[in-house]
């Protein structure tokens, strides 16, 4: 009652009383709940701030609470790591189902052994990338991919360093290699020209047994409205 805000008329005293009243109220909520009090007795305030307790069964012993806290802490660290590294991956599969549709051909019935259509997986592609923030402006990106088609396969790996140069743009340096292509060196620049317009330029040097193959791609994009974008591409590739 002493710290209730309504007991004070002075604005400064009323503000201080409100802060103290909230602390007393929080303490009452914790100490009046057996599970919250047990969590506080073991881990203190940081234990109460751990997310996930709301789905935990009531009436836990101290050992069970400690085990649950450690599990929640591991899950939180895993989420933090995923948010920091920002892992991304794709898997695509190509299926040849030609014979399934050939069954509607009039000549299909004359082909021996045509009772069951044959469906094959003739292509598969898997890619994965992770990001590692180095500083407030620099980020390292590591990506790799594996592909197979009609019995032939290959893979590649790329390392990229991205630097944010300003609020309007960033640049990337890329190094790559693979068994289907030689070493690769690339430079990419992104820049906002206006709030509705931006451009990117990507230069590449591909090293192979036939020599160096340069390439240049420039793209200009503009918002026509909130749901429509217009893209203009310019390609220049060496042979």
GUGUKOL-776135 format. One record per atom (N, C-alpha, C): residue in three letters; x, y, z. Coordinates in steps of 0.05 Angstrom, whole numbers, padded with zeros to 5 digits, always signed. Example, Ala and Ser with C-alpha at 12.3 -4.5 7.8 and 13.67 -1.06 7.14 Angstrom:
BEGIN
ALA+00264-00114+00156
ALA+00246-00090+00156
ALA+00264-00066+00156
SER+00257-00045+00142
SER+00273-00021+00143
SER+00258+00001+00157
***
This chain:
BEGIN
UNK+00017-00024+00000
UNK+00000+00000+00000
UNK+00017+00025+00000
UNK+00040+00024+00014
UNK+00058+00047+00016
UNK+00068+00056-00012
UNK+00074+00036-00030
UNK+00085+00042-00056
UNK+00064+00044-00078
UNK+00038+00043-00071
UNK+00017+00046-00091
UNK+00018+00074-00104
UNK+00018+00076-00130
UNK+00020+00102-00143
UNK-00001+00122-00135
UNK-00025+00111-00129
UNK-00048+00129-00122
UNK-00044+00142-00095
UNK-00025+00133-00079
UNK-00020+00145-00053
UNK-00003+00170-00054
UNK+00007+00177-00078
UNK+00025+00200-00080
UNK+00015+00219-00101
UNK+00017+00245-00094
UNK+00008+00266-00112
UNK+00031+00280-00126
UNK+00054+00280-00114
UNK+00078+00292-00127
UNK+00086+00274-00151
UNK+00089+00287-00175
UNK+00095+00271-00200
UNK+00120+00254-00197
UNK+00141+00265-00185
UNK+00166+00250-00183
UNK+00163+00227-00164
UNK+00150+00232-00141
UNK+00146+00210-00122
UNK+00127+00189-00133
UNK+00107+00198-00148
UNK+00088+00180-00161
UNK+00102+00161-00181
UNK+00121+00173-00196
UNK+00136+00157-00216
UNK+00154+00136-00202
UNK+00168+00144-00180
UNK+00185+00126-00165
UNK+00168+00104-00152
UNK+00145+00112-00141
UNK+00127+00092-00128
UNK+00117+00072-00148
UNK+00111+00081-00173
UNK+00101+00063-00193
UNK+00122+00042-00200
UNK+00148+00050-00203
UNK+00169+00031-00209
UNK+00172+00011-00187
UNK+00172+00020-00162
UNK+00175+00002-00139
UNK+00151-00017-00136
UNK+00127-00006-00142
UNK+00103-00022-00140
UNK+00104-00045-00161
UNK+00114-00039-00185
UNK+00116-00060-00206
UNK+00136-00081-00197
UNK+00158-00073-00185
UNK+00177-00093-00176
UNK+00165-00111-00154
UNK+00150-00100-00136
UNK+00137-00115-00115
UNK+00117-00134-00127
UNK+00102-00124-00146
UNK+00082-00141-00160
UNK+00094-00165-00174
UNK+00117-00160-00188
UNK+00131-00182-00202
UNK+00141-00202-00182
UNK+00152-00192-00160
UNK+00162-00211-00139
UNK+00140-00228-00128
UNK+00116-00216-00123
UNK+00094-00230-00112
UNK+00085-00252-00132
UNK+00084-00246-00158
UNK+00075-00266-00178
UNK+00095-00290-00178
UNK+00121-00285-00175
UNK+00140-00306-00176
UNK+00139-00323-00150
UNK+00138-00310-00127
UNK+00139-00324-00102
UNK+00113-00338-00095
UNK+00091-00330-00106
UNK+00066-00342-00100
UNK+00061-00367-00118
UNK+00078-00371-00139
UNK+00075-00394-00157
UNK+00097-00414-00151
UNK+00090-00438-00143
UNK+00111-00458-00134
UNK+00132-00463-00156
UNK+00124-00466-00181
UNK+00143-00472-00202
UNK+00161-00448-00208
UNK+00149-00424-00210
UNK+00165-00400-00215
UNK+00184-00395-00192
UNK+00175-00400-00168
UNK+00193-00396-00145
UNK+00216-00416-00146
UNK+00211-00441-00154
UNK+00232-00461-00155
UNK+00252-00454-00177
UNK+00242-00444-00200
UNK+00260-00436-00221
UNK+00278-00413-00212
UNK+00266-00393-00198
UNK+00281-00370-00188
UNK+00302-00379-00167
UNK+00294-00398-00150
UNK+00313-00407-00129
UNK+00338-00420-00141
UNK+00334-00433-00165
UNK+00357-00448-00177
UNK+00373-00429-00196
UNK+00359-00414-00213
UNK+00373-00399-00234
UNK+00370-00369-00232
UNK+00354-00359-00214
UNK+00350-00331-00211
UNK+00333-00319-00233
UNK+00337-00293-00238
UNK+00320-00279-00257
UNK+00324-00289-00286
UNK+00349-00297-00293
UNK+00354-00306-00320
UNK+00338-00332-00326
UNK+00333-00348-00305
UNK+00317-00372-00309
UNK+00289-00366-00316
UNK+00278-00345-00303
UNK+00250-00337-00308
UNK+00247-00325-00336
UNK+00268-00313-00347
UNK+00267-00300-00373
UNK+00270-00320-00396
UNK+00277-00345-00390
UNK+00280-00365-00410
UNK+00253-00372-00422
UNK+00251-00371-00449
UNK+00226-00377-00463
UNK+00221-00407-00463
UNK+00196-00415-00461
UNK+00188-00443-00463
UNK+00176-00454-00438
UNK+00179-00440-00415
UNK+00168-00451-00390
UNK+00138-00453-00391
UNK+00125-00438-00408
UNK+00095-00438-00408
UNK+00083-00464-00417
UNK+00099-00481-00431
UNK+00089-00507-00440
UNK+00099-00530-00423
UNK+00114-00523-00401
UNK+00124-00544-00384
UNK+00103-00552-00363
UNK+00102-00578-00358
UNK+00082-00589-00339
UNK+00088-00578-00311
UNK+00067-00572-00296
UNK+00070-00562-00269
UNK+00079-00584-00250
UNK+00086-00576-00226
UNK+00094-00595-00204
UNK+00119-00610-00212
UNK+00140-00596-00220
UNK+00165-00607-00226
UNK+00184-00606-00202
UNK+00201-00626-00199
UNK+00221-00626-00178
UNK+00244-00608-00186
UNK+00262-00603-00167
UNK+00285-00586-00173
UNK+00303-00598-00195
UNK+00307-00624-00194
UNK+00323-00638-00214
UNK+00310-00636-00242
UNK+00283-00639-00243
UNK+00269-00638-00269
UNK+00270-00609-00280
UNK+00267-00590-00262
UNK+00268-00562-00271
UNK+00296-00556-00282
UNK+00317-00566-00269
UNK+00344-00561-00278
UNK+00348-00574-00306
UNK+00338-00598-00309
UNK+00341-00612-00335
UNK+00326-00597-00357
UNK+00302-00587-00350
UNK+00286-00573-00370
UNK+00299-00546-00378
UNK+00311-00533-00358
UNK+00324-00508-00363
UNK+00348-00512-00382
UNK+00363-00533-00378
UNK+00386-00539-00395
UNK+00377-00545-00424
UNK+00354-00559-00426
UNK+00344-00565-00453
UNK+00335-00540-00467
UNK+00321-00522-00453
UNK+00312-00497-00465
UNK+00335-00479-00472
UNK+00356-00480-00456
UNK+00380-00464-00462
UNK+00394-00474-00487
UNK+00396-00501-00490
UNK+00408-00512-00514
UNK+00392-00504-00539
UNK+00365-00505-00537
UNK+00348-00497-00560
UNK+00352-00468-00567
UNK+00354-00451-00546
UNK+00358-00422-00551
UNK+00385-00417-00565
UNK+00406-00431-00557
UNK+00432-00428-00569
UNK+00431-00437-00598
UNK+00417-00459-00604
UNK+00414-00469-00631
UNK+00400-00448-00649
UNK+00379-00436-00638
UNK+00364-00415-00653
UNK+00382-00391-00658
UNK+00398-00383-00639
UNK+00416-00361-00642
UNK+00436-00367-00664
UNK+00447-00392-00664
UNK+00467-00399-00684
UNK+00455-00399-00712
UNK+00430-00409-00715
UNK+00417-00410-00741
UNK+00411-00381-00751
UNK+00403-00364-00732
UNK+00398-00336-00740
UNK+00424-00322-00748
UNK+00446-00330-00735
UNK+00471-00317-00742
UNK+00483-00327-00768
UNK+00481-00353-00773
UNK+00492-00364-00797
UNK+00473-00363-00821
UNK+00447-00360-00815
UNK+00427-00358-00836
UNK+00430-00380-00857
UNK+00427-00406-00849
UNK+00431-00428-00868
UNK+00408-00428-00888
UNK+00415-00434-00914
UNK+00395-00436-00935
UNK+00402-00461-00952
UNK+00382-00475-00961
UNK+00387-00498-00978
UNK+00364-00504-00996
UNK+00370-00517-01019
UNK+00350-00525-01038
UNK+00356-00553-01048
UNK+00335-00567-01054
UNK+00337-00594-01066
UNK+00316-00595-01089
UNK+00326-00601-01113
UNK+00308-00603-01136
UNK+00313-00630-01149
UNK+00291-00642-01158
UNK+00292-00669-01171
UNK+00277-00668-01197
UNK+00290-00679-01218
UNK+00277-00681-01244
UNK+00267-00709-01249
UNK+00243-00712-01257
UNK+00230-00738-01261
UNK+00222-00741-01291
UNK+00230-00764-01303
UNK+00222-00770-01330
UNK+00198-00789-01329
UNK+00175-00778-01336
UNK+00150-00794-01336
UNK+00139-00795-01364
UNK+00156-00797-01384
UNK+00147-00797-01412
UNK+00129-00821-01417
UNK+00136-00845-01407
UNK+00120-00869-01413
UNK+00093-00867-01401
UNK+00090-00852-01380
UNK+00064-00849-01367
UNK+00044-00837-01386
UNK+00053-00818-01403
UNK+00036-00804-01421
UNK+00035-00818-01448
UNK+00056-00835-01454
UNK+00056-00850-01479
UNK+00034-00871-01479
UNK+00023-00878-01456
UNK+00002-00898-01454
UNK-00023-00890-01469
UNK-00026-00864-01474
UNK-00049-00855-01489
UNK-00045-00855-01519
UNK-00020-00863-01527
UNK-00014-00865-01556
UNK-00025-00891-01567
UNK-00037-00891-01590
UNK-00050-00914-01602
UNK-00029-00936-01607
UNK-00005-00929-01614
UNK+00016-00948-01620
UNK+00029-00960-01596
UNK+00023-00949-01572
UNK+00037-00958-01548
UNK+00030-00987-01541
UNK+00005-00995-01547
UNK-00003-01022-01540
UNK+00012-01043-01556
UNK+00024-01036-01579
UNK+00038-01056-01595
UNK+00067-01060-01585
UNK+00076-01043-01566
UNK+00104-01046-01557
UNK+00105-01068-01535
UNK+00123-01088-01539
UNK+00125-01109-01519
UNK+00133-01098-01491
UNK+00122-01111-01471
UNK+00129-01103-01443
UNK+00119-01076-01436
UNK+00097-01067-01447
UNK+00087-01040-01442
UNK+00065-01040-01421
UNK+00064-01060-01404
UNK+00043-01062-01384
UNK+00045-01041-01363
UNK+00070-01035-01354
UNK+00073-01015-01332
UNK+00092-00993-01342
UNK+00083-00968-01339
UNK+00101-00946-01347
UNK+00125-00944-01329
UNK+00148-00936-01341
UNK+00172-00933-01326
UNK+00177-00903-01320
UNK+00180-00897-01294
UNK+00185-00869-01285
UNK+00213-00868-01273
UNK+00230-00850-01283
UNK+00257-00848-01274
UNK+00264-00821-01263
UNK+00282-00820-01244
UNK+00294-00795-01234
UNK+00319-00790-01250
UNK+00319-00771-01268
UNK+00342-00767-01285
UNK+00359-00742-01278
UNK+00351-00728-01258
UNK+00366-00704-01250
UNK+00361-00697-01221
UNK+00382-00688-01207
UNK+00380-00680-01179
UNK+00401-00658-01174
UNK+00392-00638-01159
UNK+00410-00616-01152
UNK+00406-00609-01122
UNK+00428-00607-01108
UNK+00428-00600-01079
UNK+00447-00577-01075
UNK+00438-00556-01061
UNK+00455-00533-01055
UNK+00450-00525-01026
UNK+00471-00513-01014
UNK+00471-00505-00986
UNK+00489-00481-00982
UNK+00481-00462-00966
UNK+00498-00438-00960
UNK+00494-00430-00932
UNK+00516-00418-00920
UNK+00515-00407-00893
UNK+00529-00380-00894
UNK+00520-00363-00875
UNK+00532-00336-00873
UNK+00544-00333-00845
UNK+00567-00318-00845
UNK+00581-00313-00819
UNK+00587-00284-00818
UNK+00572-00268-00802
UNK+00579-00239-00798
UNK+00606-00236-00786
UNK+00624-00221-00799
UNK+00651-00216-00788
UNK+00652-00190-00772
UNK+00640-00169-00784
UNK+00638-00143-00770
UNK+00610-00132-00776
UNK+00606-00107-00768
UNK+00580-00094-00773
UNK+00575-00090-00803
UNK+00596-00090-00819
UNK+00593-00085-00848
UNK+00602-00108-00865
UNK+00617-00127-00854
UNK+00628-00149-00870
UNK+00615-00176-00863
UNK+00609-00192-00884
UNK+00597-00218-00880
UNK+00610-00238-00899
UNK+00618-00261-00889
UNK+00629-00283-00905
UNK+00607-00303-00911
UNK+00606-00312-00936
UNK+00586-00331-00945
UNK+00599-00355-00957
UNK+00593-00379-00948
UNK+00604-00404-00959
UNK+00581-00420-00971
UNK+00583-00428-00996
UNK+00561-00443-01009
UNK+00573-00465-01026
UNK+00557-00486-01029
UNK+00565-00509-01045
UNK+00542-00522-01058
UNK+00546-00537-01080
UNK+00525-00550-01094
UNK+00535-00576-01106
UNK+00516-00595-01109
UNK+00521-00621-01121
UNK+00499-00626-01142
UNK+00506-00635-01166
UNK+00487-00640-01187
UNK+00493-00666-01200
UNK+00472-00680-01209
UNK+00475-00704-01224
UNK+00453-00705-01245
UNK+00460-00714-01269
UNK+00441-00715-01291
UNK+00449-00738-01310
UNK+00430-00757-01314
UNK+00434-00780-01332
UNK+00460-00795-01326
UNK+00466-00798-01300
UNK+00489-00813-01292
UNK+00515-00798-01290
UNK+00515-00772-01297
UNK+00539-00755-01295
UNK+00534-00735-01273
UNK+00554-00730-01256
UNK+00551-00712-01234
UNK+00575-00694-01230
UNK+00572-00674-01214
UNK+00593-00656-01207
UNK+00585-00637-01185
UNK+00604-00622-01175
UNK+00598-00604-01153
UNK+00615-00579-01155
UNK+00609-00559-01139
UNK+00624-00534-01138
UNK+00622-00523-01110
UNK+00641-00505-01103
UNK+00642-00492-01078
UNK+00649-00463-01082
UNK+00636-00445-01068
UNK+00641-00416-01071
UNK+00644-00403-01044
UNK+00663-00384-01043
UNK+00667-00367-01019
UNK+00663-00338-01027
UNK+00647-00324-01012
UNK+00640-00296-01019
UNK+00645-00278-00995
UNK+00656-00255-00999
UNK+00659-00234-00979
UNK+00642-00210-00987
UNK+00622-00203-00970
UNK+00605-00181-00976
UNK+00610-00158-00957
UNK+00612-00134-00967
UNK+00616-00110-00951
UNK+00595-00090-00957
UNK+00582-00080-00937
UNK+00562-00059-00940
UNK+00577-00032-00940
UNK+00577-00018-00962
UNK+00592+00006-00965
UNK+00577+00031-00955
UNK+00550+00030-00957
UNK+00534+00052-00947
UNK+00505+00042-00944
UNK+00487+00060-00936
UNK+00459+00053-00934
UNK+00447+00047-00961
UNK+00460+00054-00983
UNK+00449+00051-01009
UNK+00462+00029-01025
UNK+00483+00016-01015
UNK+00495-00004-01032
UNK+00514-00022-01017
UNK+00523-00043-01031
UNK+00542-00062-01021
UNK+00557-00075-01044
UNK+00579-00088-01038
UNK+00595-00101-01058
UNK+00603-00129-01049
UNK+00609-00147-01068
UNK+00616-00175-01062
UNK+00640-00183-01079
UNK+00658-00198-01066
UNK+00680-00212-01079
UNK+00675-00242-01077
UNK+00676-00256-01100
UNK+00670-00284-01100
UNK+00693-00300-01112
UNK+00699-00323-01098
UNK+00718-00342-01108
UNK+00705-00369-01109
UNK+00708-00384-01131
UNK+00695-00409-01134
UNK+00711-00429-01150
UNK+00704-00455-01147
UNK+00718-00476-01161
UNK+00699-00500-01162
UNK+00703-00517-01182
UNK+00686-00541-01185
UNK+00698-00560-01205
UNK+00689-00585-01204
UNK+00700-00604-01223
UNK+00688-00601-01251
UNK+00666-00586-01254
UNK+00655-00581-01281
UNK+00664-00555-01292
UNK+00678-00539-01276
UNK+00688-00513-01285
UNK+00714-00507-01270
UNK+00730-00489-01282
UNK+00755-00482-01269
UNK+00750-00461-01248
UNK+00772-00451-01237
UNK+00770-00429-01217
UNK+00755-00405-01227
UNK+00741-00392-01209
UNK+00724-00369-01217
UNK+00729-00346-01198
UNK+00730-00322-01209
UNK+00733-00298-01194
UNK+00712-00279-01202
UNK+00697-00267-01183
UNK+00675-00250-01190
UNK+00673-00226-01172
UNK+00661-00205-01183
UNK+00657-00180-01168
UNK+00628-00170-01174
UNK+00613-00165-01153
UNK+00585-00156-01156
UNK+00581-00131-01140
UNK+00566-00112-01152
UNK+00561-00086-01139
UNK+00531-00081-01140
UNK+00519-00074-01118
UNK+00491-00066-01116
UNK+00489-00037-01107
UNK+00471-00022-01119
UNK+00468+00006-01113
UNK+00439+00015-01116
UNK+00428+00028-01096
UNK+00402+00041-01098
UNK+00405+00068-01111
UNK+00392+00073-01134
UNK+00393+00099-01147
UNK+00373+00118-01135
UNK+00349+00108-01132
UNK+00327+00123-01120
UNK+00311+00103-01102
UNK+00292+00113-01086
UNK+00276+00094-01070
UNK+00262+00073-01086
UNK+00258+00077-01112
UNK+00243+00058-01129
UNK+00260+00046-01151
UNK+00286+00052-01151
UNK+00303+00042-01173
UNK+00331+00034-01162
UNK+00341+00011-01172
UNK+00367+00002-01165
UNK+00380-00013-01188
UNK+00407-00016-01186
UNK+00420-00032-01207
UNK+00441-00050-01195
UNK+00448-00071-01208
UNK+00470-00089-01200
UNK+00488-00095-01224
UNK+00513-00097-01219
UNK+00533-00104-01239
UNK+00549-00127-01229
UNK+00552-00148-01246
UNK+00566-00172-01238
UNK+00587-00179-01259
UNK+00612-00177-01252
UNK+00634-00185-01270
UNK+00647-00211-01261
UNK+00653-00228-01281
UNK+00663-00255-01275
UNK+00687-00261-01293
UNK+00707-00274-01282
UNK+00730-00285-01297
UNK+00730-00315-01292
UNK+00726-00330-01314
UNK+00725-00360-01312
UNK+00751-00371-01324
UNK+00766-00385-01308
UNK+00791-00397-01317
UNK+00787-00426-01325
UNK+00795-00433-01349
UNK+00791-00461-01359
UNK+00815-00469-01376
UNK+00814-00493-01386
UNK+00836-00503-01403
UNK+00838-00488-01429
UNK+00816-00475-01437
UNK+00815-00459-01462
UNK+00824-00430-01458
UNK+00830-00423-01433
UNK+00838-00396-01427
UNK+00819-00382-01408
UNK+00820-00356-01407
UNK+00803-00340-01390
UNK+00778-00331-01405
UNK+00755-00335-01393
UNK+00729-00328-01405
UNK+00717-00306-01387
UNK+00717-00281-01396
UNK+00705-00260-01380
UNK+00675-00258-01385
UNK+00661-00247-01366
UNK+00632-00243-01369
UNK+00623-00219-01353
UNK+00602-00206-01363
UNK+00592-00182-01349
UNK+00562-00181-01352
UNK+00549-00177-01330
UNK+00519-00175-01329
UNK+00511-00150-01314
UNK+00494-00134-01325
UNK+00484-00110-01312
UNK+00453-00111-01313
UNK+00441-00105-01290
UNK+00412-00105-01288
UNK+00403-00079-01276
UNK+00383-00067-01288
UNK+00369-00043-01277
UNK+00341-00050-01271
UNK+00332-00045-01247
UNK+00305-00052-01238
UNK+00291-00027-01227
UNK+00264-00026-01231
UNK+00248-00004-01222
UNK+00221-00013-01214
UNK+00211-00002-01192
UNK+00184-00007-01183
UNK+00164+00009-01199
UNK+00147-00005-01214
UNK+00126+00009-01229
UNK+00103+00015-01211
UNK+00097-00003-01192
UNK+00078+00002-01171
UNK+00085-00018-01148
UNK+00069-00019-01127
UNK+00076-00035-01104
UNK+00076-00065-01110
UNK+00064-00074-01132
UNK+00063-00102-01138
UNK+00078-00110-01164
UNK+00090-00090-01178
UNK+00102-00095-01204
UNK+00130-00084-01205
UNK+00149-00101-01215
UNK+00177-00092-01219
UNK+00183-00095-01249
UNK+00200-00077-01259
UNK+00210-00078-01286
UNK+00240-00082-01286
UNK+00250-00103-01301
UNK+00278-00110-01301
UNK+00289-00106-01330
UNK+00313-00095-01332
UNK+00327-00093-01357
UNK+00355-00104-01354
UNK+00362-00124-01371
UNK+00387-00139-01369
UNK+00405-00132-01392
UNK+00431-00132-01387
UNK+00452-00129-01408
UNK+00472-00151-01403
UNK+00477-00169-01422
UNK+00496-00191-01420
UNK+00519-00187-01439
UNK+00543-00194-01429
UNK+00567-00193-01446
UNK+00585-00215-01436
UNK+00589-00236-01453
UNK+00604-00259-01445
UNK+00625-00266-01465
UNK+00650-00271-01456
UNK+00672-00278-01474
UNK+00671-00307-01481
UNK+00683-00314-01504
UNK+00683-00342-01514
UNK+00711-00353-01512
***
